[in-house]
Amino acid sequence: MTKFFLQTLLVTGSALIACTAAFNESNAKDNADWETKIDRLAAKEIKRQGIPSLQLAIGHEGKVIFEKAYGFANVEQETPATIETQYRTASISKWFTGTATMTLVDDGAINLAAPIQTYCPEYPDKKWEITTRHLLSHTAGIRHYKEGEAETPSTQHYSDVIGPLESFKNDPLLYEPGMGWGYSSHGFRVLGCVVKGASKKAYNDYLKQAVFNPAGMTATFADDMTNPSSKRAAGYELVRRKKLKPAPIRDVSENLPAGGHLSTASDLVRFSQAFDQGVLVSKTSVDLMSSLPVAKTGKIIEAGYGHGVDFMGAFEGSLGHGGRQEGTTTLLVLLPEQDLSIAVLTNARGWGNSNDFTHKVLEALKTRPAP
């Protein structure tokens, strides 16, 4: 064997060992366990988007299989976010209220076709009759926020769901109920009044009895700024160039049935799993909530929204809800065919990448070994 051949063999062997080591290192990264992949995704998302924190939970077949928090619940004080940190739910509260309504339908306490004044006499009669079905499906013709209303949030505190109706209850309807569609937080405020009247209990008390307790939700409450939770995340607004500023103060008690709770990602997953597993409402009610509204003409209203629950078009075959509010961006997705739920929360409004991030988490989850 020549000296040149030996030198070539040594060089080639060294290169092969180096390439093999590099391949193995790369392969190890690619095959990292699914939880580590999610950790990396969360760290990257916080860095790239400039959000203060992420709280994430995943549920499967009635159980929470993943719960974790990343970043800061309070940036100025460098308080780490934990799985117990409470975030504003924003419009995910509409799914709570819709579900509470359907528990009363299941019990025979609400007739979906009856005028809403049967249960909520505080809301006046209009030119056309409004039913609970219309409220659930955003087809009642009740307006949403007027221009500038959302930019000047209320700091007044309300102790019930009746007082907040005053600001819009005398306004005319935008269209004949059942003949159009328009997303309306104000309509869900009225639905909170319906729940109160039909249950003969305070809205908060009935939600706890009919939804939160059966679902095992121990960290979900009305967001009461007069008695703030010590576990509540500080709220921020995400502005250009990944800059954060404190969120404006808003007392969301005015909007409680439509978006006024504090919760955790784990509790939201417990809720969606209880909904999926039939713990909260009957299959008939789940089927109705999961169906598109039908106009008086008999034509289906293709609005992408069912009865108290969104169809989450970014996630095929899903139900759920998301929301944005002062100091928060939220997303809760249920994939019924897989018995799978995922909740993602941040304490900043302005995070526009929640759908893409959640898709990446779901991809990482596919590498989870079968139990």
N, C-alpha and C positions, 0 to 999 in steps of 0.2 A: 504494500500500500504506500503510495507516494506521500511525501510531506504535504504537497499541495492539496491532495485529496483529503488528508486528515484535517488540514486547516479549514477546507470547505465544509467538511462534515461537522466540525465543531461550530462554525459560524451558523450553518443551517440549523443545527440542533438547538443552538441558543435562541435563534429567531423563532423556531417552532415552539419552544418552551414559553417564550415571551408572548407569542400570539395566543397560545393555549390559555395562559394565565389571564390575558386581557379578555378573551372570549368567556372564560369561566366567570370573571368578575362582572362582565356585562350581562351574562346569562343569569347570574345570581340576582342582579338588580331587577331584571325582567320578571324573574320568578319569585320576587319578594312576596311575603304573605300579604293577603288582601288588606289587613288592617294597617300594615306599614305603608302600603300603596296609598291608602286614604290619608294617612298622616302626611305623606309627602305632597299629595294634592292640596290639602288644606294649607300647609305651610307656603306652598307656591302661590296659591290663590290670595292669601293675605298679603304677601309681598308684592305681587303683580297688580292687585286691584287697590291696595291701600286701605282696606277695611280694617277696623280695629280688632275684630274677633270673628270666629265662626263656632257655632255649636251645632253638632250633627248627631242624629240618632237614626238607627235603622231597625225596623221590626219585621219579623217573619213568623207566620203561623201563630200569631197571638203573643209572641214574646219579643222583648227588646234584645237584639243580638249585638248591637254596637251603640255606644254612647260616648261622646268625647267632646271636649272643647279646646279651642286654640286661640291664642292671642289675649287681648286685654278687655275685661269688662269695663274698666275705667283706665283710659290711657294716661291721664294726668297723674293718677296715683299708682300707675303700673300694677293695678289689681288684676291678677290672672282670671280669665274666664274659666268656669268649671261647669260640670254637667248640672249643677244646681243653680247656676245663674239664670235669672228670669228675664226674658225678652218680651217686648210687646208683640202680640200675635198679629196685629193689623187685621186684614180682612179674613183671616182664617176663622175669626169669631163667627162669621156668617155660617160656616159649616156647623159650628156648635148650635147656633140658634135654629138653623134648619132641622138639625137632628132632634133638638128638644121639641120643636113643633110636631115632628112626625111621631114622637112618643105619645103625644096627646091625641094624634089621629088614631094611632094604634089602640089607645084606651077609649076611643069613642068620645073624647072631650072636645075635639075639633072636627067640624065638617068642612072639608076643603072647598066646597061649593057655596058655603053660606057667606053672607056679607060679613066683612071684618068687624063691623060695628056690633055684631053679636058678642064679640069677645073684647073689643077695644072701642067702647063708646066714646072715648076721648078723641078719636079721630072722626071728624065730621063727614056726613054724607056728601057725595060728589055728584056731578052730572051723570056719571055712570057707576054701576055697582062694582066694588072691588072685593075679591075673595082672597082667602089665605093662599090658595093655589097661585094667584097672580103675584102676591108678595114673594113667595118662595122662588118664583121663576123670573123675577125682574120684568114682569109683563104688566104691572099695575098702572104704569103711567105716572108714578110719583117721581118727582125730579131727583137728580143727584145734586152735588154741590153746584151752586151758582159760581160764575166767574169771580175769582178773588176770595171766595168763601174759604177754600182749603188753605189759602196763603195767609189768612188771618185767623189762626186757630183759637178756639174758645179757651179761656182759663177759668170759666165758671164751673163749679162742681155740682153735679146732680146726684141726688140720693135714690132716684128711681128712674124708670124708663119712660115716664109720662111727661115730665117737664121738658125734655128736649124736643118734643113734638111741636111745641109752640112756634118754633122758627120757620116751619114750613107747612103746617097742617092746613092752613087756609089758602094755600096756593092752588091754582087750578091744575088739573092733570095735563100731562103733555100729549096724551092720546087716549083713546078708548081702551080700557083694560082688555087684554087678550088680543089686541090688534096691532101690537108692536112690541119692541123690546128695548130696554134701556137700563143699563146697570145702575143700581140705586142703593147707596148706603142708607138713605133716608127711608126707603121702603123697608129695609131690615130693622130700622128703629121702630117702625110701626109693627113689624112682626114680633119684636120684643114685647110690645104692648099686648098683642094677641096671646102670646105665651103666658103673660101675667094674668090676663083675664080668664083664659081657659083653664089654667091650673089653679087659679084662686090662691096663688102664692107670689111672693116677690120674685122677679125674674132671676136674680142671683141665687135665691134659695132653690128655685125649681131646677136651674141648670146643675147645681151641685147634686141634687137628689137624682135627677133623671139621666145625667150625662157624666159628670165628673166622677162621682163616687163609683158607679158601675164600671167605668173604664179604668179605675185605679189611678186617677189623676190627682195626685196630692200636692202638686206644685202649680196649679192653675187657679187664678183668682181674677176678680175685677181689678183693673189698674186704678187704684185709689191714691191720687197724689196728695190727699190730706193725711194719709197714713201710709207713706211709702215703704215698700219692702226693702229690707237690708240686703236682699240678694238680687235686686234689680240692676241690670246693666245700665251704665250711663249711655245716653243717646247722642249720636253724632250725625252730621250730614257730610256726605262725600262730595267734594267739589273737584274742580279740574286739577290735573296734575297730582292726583292721589292725596290731596290735602283734606284734612278733617277739621270741622268746626262743630262746636256744641249745637245740638238740635234745639230749635225753638221750643219753648214750653207750651205744652198742650194738655189740657185736662180732657182725657178721652171718655169720661163718664157720659158726655153728651152722645157718644156714638157706640155705647157699650154693646148692644146686640149685633152691630155691624163691624166692630173692630175696637174693642176696649178691654182686652184681657192681657194679663201677664202669664207666661207659661215657659216651659222648657221643651227642647226638642224631644226629649224622652217622653214627656207627657203627651205631646202631640202625636207621637208614634203610637202610644198606648190608646189614644182616642181613635185614630184611624184603624188600628188593628181591631179594637172592640167593635167599631162600625162594620168592618169587613167580616168579622166572625159572628155577626148577628147578636151581639151582646146588648146593643142599644135599641135597635128598632127591628121590626119584622122584615122578612125578605120582601114582602109586598111593598113596604115603605122604601127599602133600599132600591128596589126596581124603579119605583116612581122617581126618587131623587136622582137616579142615574139615567133618566129619560129626558128627551128634549121636550119643551113646552109645545102645545098645540094651540094654534090660533082659533078664534071663533069660527073662522071659515073652514076649519078642518085641516088647514095646511100646517105642517111642522115648521116651527120657528128655528131656523138654523143659526142659533146664536152661540153655540159652543158652551152653553150653560144649561144645567138641569134644573132641579128644584132644591136650592140650598147648597149645591155643590157644583164646582167647575169641572169641566172635562179635561183641562190641562193639555191643550193641543200639542204642546211640545213633547209630551210623553204618551206614546201610542197606547190606547186601551186603558187610560188612567182616569181616576177621579182625584179631586183634591181642591186646594185653594192656595193662593199666595196673597201677598199684600205688601204695601209700603205705607209707612206712616212716619211721623216725626220720630227719628231715632231708631228706625228698624226697617229691615227688609226680610220677608219671611216666605217660606215655601214648604208645603206639605203635599206629598204625592203618594197616592195609593194605587198599586197595580194589582187589582183583584185576582187576575188569572194566576198570579204568582204568590198571592197572599203576602205581598211585600209592601212595606211603607218606608218612606224616607222623609225626614224633616231637617231643614237647613235654616238656621237663623243667624243674622248678624245684627249688631247694634248700630247700624248706620243706614240711613236712607240714601239711595243713589247707587247701590250696588246693582249693576245691570247684567251681571254674568251668572246669576243664580241657576238658570236652566242649564247652561253649558257645564258649570261645575257639577251639578247634580248628575248629569249624564255621565261624566267622567267617574264619579263615585260608583254609579251603577255598573259601569264597565269593570272597575276594580273588584266589585262584589262578585262578579261572575267567576272569579278565580277562587272563591271561598270553597273549601272542600265540603262535600256533602256530609251532613251531620250523621 
